[in-house]
Amino acid sequence: MRRGWKMALSGGLRCCRRVLSWVPVLVIVLVVLWSYYAYVFELCLVTVLSPAEKVVYLILYHAIFVFFTWTYWKSIFTLPLQPNQKFHLSYTDKERYENEERPEVQKQMLVDMAKKLPVYTRTGSGAVRFCDRCHLIKPDRCHHCSVCAMCVLKMDHHCPWVNNCIGFSNYKFFLQFLAYSVLYCLYIATTVFSYFIKYWRGELPSVRSKFHVLFLLFVACMFFVSLVILFGYHCWLVSRNKTTLEAFCTPVFTSGPEKNGFNLGFIKNIKQVFGDKKKFWLIPIGSSPGDGHSFPMRSRNESQDPLLANEEPWEDNEDDNRGLTISVSHEAYRVECWKSL
């Protein structure tokens, strides 16, 4: 009887948490709907007097608004990807692992299983990254989200404003959402500002639209400042091919910690998120290369091309038409090699 009450209470709490998790999304939706009403009706249709100016404002506004809402929708409803079945322990391996009481033997079992998988990252202690809640060996850059209660491929963070886990499947959409949010706020602020000044100087009659126009400028500027900082931070992460988690905790490889382990160069790093086809970079359509289970690494590229070992992580090898200097420590001299297109 008591166990039944506990299960019912636990289920009720989970349901409440699931409902409350949509509150931040609801707040954003309400703010956006109000901004649409304030801009389209109170500003363009009521305050703006020039017909040509109304048309131009409305066309540009709706073009930005479509991409803004489209990317927000994709960020919310694109489900995060989970590791496929080959990373999960089989029933037999799971039984063996759970019945084994010696930690060192359990560790060796995971090492043997990981040899069959394309995993190159380890825990801080050098052990195979294993999730004891999902019962799987974590692929590179995969982490367990306590909010979503599952392992997420290339997890970046859990965002309450989209009520979703940002990872391999929707990171591109999240970046686009930030970009179009910044553009949306900037466009509203720049077009509203002149009418804000007119209301401030008393050049326009003090009607109901005055409140909406003044408050619209304030809200747009407030969101612009916070969004441009967040967007700038994620642009820096993309340029270094890092996730938020990797920026705070350096990934550990079989050879040891390496903060630039996935850094392939500026252009290649961008393509790791947006894909090779530039025509899809601004459109919220999935174009990220790979399946999210394995990623090209700098150390592996260097083993194929030793020249990359001395290349700056910021630069892209394909576009580099400058001189490359190779230091050879055991020969005590320098050989200069020049590449030109």
Beta strands, then each sheet from edge to edge (+ up, - down):
strand 1: 121-122
strand 2: 130-131
strand 3: 136-137
strand 4: 143-145
strand 5: 150-152
strand 6: 157-159
strand 7: 164-166
strand 8: 252-253
strand 9: 256-257
strand 10: 323-328
strand 11: 333-338
sheet 1: 1+ 8- 9+
sheet 2: 2+ 3-
sheet 3: 4+ 5-
sheet 4: 6+ 7-
sheet 5: 10+ 11-
end
